[in-house]
């Protein structure tokens, strides 16, 4: 999932920041900066965890 796809998914699903912070294990300030457009706010590992969490949220929303 690309950075913009992750941002679009968060906006579309309206996932709470705290929930993403907790489930993906990403620090909240970094997450906020990433969603605001800073591609360097998250390292590759954090982006991977966030992407996996968003895929799970997409699956939940389809049920």
C-alpha positions in Angstrom: 0.0 0.0 0.0 1.4 3.4 -1.0 1.6 6.3 1.4 -1.3 8.1 -0.3 -3.4 4.9 -0.3 -2.9 4.6 3.4 -3.9 8.3 4.0 -7.0 7.8 1.7 -8.0 4.6 3.6 -7.7 6.3 6.9 -9.9 9.2 5.7 -12.4 6.9 4.0 -12.8 4.5 7.0 -12.6 7.3 9.5 -10.3 5.3 11.8 -9.5 7.0 15.1 -5.9 8.0 15.6 -5.7 6.4 19.0 -6.9 3.1 17.6 -4.3 3.2 14.8 -1.6 4.1 17.4 -2.5 1.2 19.6 -3.0 -1.5 16.9 -0.1 -0.6 14.7 2.3 0.3 17.5 3.2 3.7 15.9 3.8 6.7 18.0 0.9 9.2 17.9 3.0 12.3 16.9 4.7 10.4 14.1 1.3 9.1 12.9 -0.2 12.6 12.9 2.7 13.9 10.9 2.5 11.0 8.4 -1.2 11.6 7.9 -0.6 15.3 7.4 1.7 14.5 4.5 5.2 14.0 5.9 6.4 10.8 4.2 9.6 10.7 6.4 7.6 10.6 9.7 7.4 6.8 9.7 10.2 4.3 9.0 9.6 1.4 6.7 8.8 -1.0 9.5 6.1 1.4 10.9 4.6 1.9 7.5 4.4 -1.9 7.1 2.6 -2.3 10.4 0.2 0.5 9.6 -0.5 -1.0 6.2 -1.3 -4.4 7.7 -3.6 -2.8 10.3 -5.4 -0.8 7.6 -5.9 -4.0 5.5 -7.6 -5.6 8.6 -9.8 -2.5 9.0 -10.8 -2.7 5.4 -11.8 -6.4 5.8 -13.8 -5.5 8.9 -15.7 -2.7 7.2 -16.7 -5.1 4.3 -18.5 -7.5 6.7 
